[in-house]
Amino acid sequence: MNANRRQGAPLQPHAPGQPAQGETVLRESLRGGQMWSRVLRRGQRLRLVDVEGGSAVAALFFNADEHGERYNMPDTLKAQHIARLTTGYVLYSDMGRVLCSIVSDSLGWHDTITGHGTAAQSEALYGRGSYQELRNEFHRNTRDNFLTELGKYDLGKRDLTANVNFFVKVAADESGALRWVEGHSPAGSHVELRAELNTLVILSNTPHPLDPRREYAPRPVALEVRAGSPAGADDPCRRSRPENERGFLLTEAYFA
């Protein structure tokens, strides 16, 4: 349990002196190979833009007030009768609460099922690419990036869970074989998340293990965080599935 929960109450979504709704509080670039993490306060929005096209951003999500609660892929998919994420869907935690909602998306499909790459996979696909050889351009992989960011919050290997792969589409044929969909994310594609809990987001801009390209060249992604409010009574994400109403009620009760 972290310090915020020991003190009694979840982080407050807004405090005196906080930015006005819609105001940008952070804007930066996530370069190829880079890792990133931030606590989104309840109601804040995170927008990711695939600047050049062909990006793949792996993401983990945790309740920032209690790290034992985190994104649950099976519950997210079965509760909403889906296999991918897009506008109107939500990311459920393993406590049945809503971590984030997807409020805008230009692609219609973000991968939920194919996991992330490791150092061994990266070396097999792209060669060694060590720091000694390439210095700051060395080949980073998603697993190691995740572990580095998790360590900043006293988390580790046992906290690696199923992740989301933004800007990625992997299709399954009738036999269940998975196929990488080339050209799925053109330049300028975006997805925007709204935090419904105070949510720790961890990102890694590193190649997906099914990407057929054999050159290590992850593309830059633009990030923007804006102030905002959580879902209201008639929010489309809340109304997209009957199950989501219950998820939002549980989430709101957490802050009551």
C-alpha positions, 0 to 999 in steps of 0.5 A: 500500500502506498503513502496516499492510501495510508493517509486515508483517502484517494488523491483528489481529482482537482485541488485549488490552483489546478488547471481549468478544464480543457487546459493543457498541463503537459505536452511532450514527445515520446521518441522511439524506444523511450519509456514514460509514466505519469499519474493521471488525476481523475478526469484528466485526459491523455492524448497519444498521436502517431506522428509519422505512422506505424507506431506501437505503444505498449501500456500498463495501468494501475490505480495510483492510490492502491497499486494492487489494483490494475488493468484486467484484460479478461474482464475488460473484454468479456464485460464489453463483448469485445476483443479490441479497444476503441471509442466508447469502451473502457479499461476495467481494473481487477476490482471491477472499477473503470481505470480509463475510458477511451473518449476519442480514437481515429483507428477503431482498433487497438490491440489487447491480446498479443502482449509485449516484446522481450530482450531475447525477441529484440535480439533475434529480430534486430541483432544485439544493438547494445549500448556499447555499440550504439550508445543512446541509440541502443535497442530498447525492448518493452519488457525492460522498459516496463520494469524500469518504470515499474521500479520507480513506484516500488513495483516489479516483475510480479506486477507485469500484467497483460498490456494494451498495444496502442496503434496496433491491429492484430487479426485472427483467422478462422483457425485462430492464427494471428496476423499483423495488419500492416499500415493500420496506423497512418501518420496523425492517428490518435487515441485519447484516454480519460482517467476515471480513477487516479491512474498510473499509466506506464508507456513503452514506445518500442517495437511490437513482437509481431511487427514484420519489419526487421529494422529497429526504428520505432516511430515518435509519438506525441503526448498531451495531458489536459485537465478535465472531468470524469464521466457524467451520467450520460457519457457514451462510454458509460452507456455503451454497455449495460455492464459499464454502468455498474463499473462506473457506479463502483468507481464513483463509490470509491470516491464518495 
